[in-house]
Amino acid sequence: MAMCDNGLLEDLCRPLIYENGACLEGKGFTFTFNLVSNHLRKFYLHEGQHTNAGWYVKADVKKFFDSTPHKILKNCVAKTFKDSWMI
């Protein structure tokens, strides 16, 4: 808990895009639904010239971390921490 409170969550979330709504405080289904709705509305009204030619991808990669070599994953995650003691 102390590591989470002192930078773990901040360091891990920094490289993620704003639109990531996965299990983050203040985000989740409603946040993501509203964000996608706004993006689609903007596309339809401005960029899509009132057509239905746009699309989006909803993805949830099942068992991604189970199939990822943990040594490689740990090396990638370690690069995101500001403080070496977090590793």
Steps between C-alpha positions, in 0.01 A plus 500: 500500500781743585662451160170572326452814708856618435530486126438152363166585345621840380813355340315215331221722364721783369577336162137397441269699275231714665229285345609195699207434732607166641454470877620851581338719764257742336502294182330179394197413291314833527814705434591288198144490365470879517843546343421268207158663454660845483766385255240337274274807518794725408593274210142484372444877518837624380739247353255245361296755305181351648570147378528169675848434359678506839588211727666418831661195653403366842754248620563301811797267467421196712789344691750748350725505806479121540649457152764777529851396608520649850869591478432719194194653664689580820777671301245714314317596821826579681576771242190696604601559862657828601646358823720191483379382844158430344651223286 
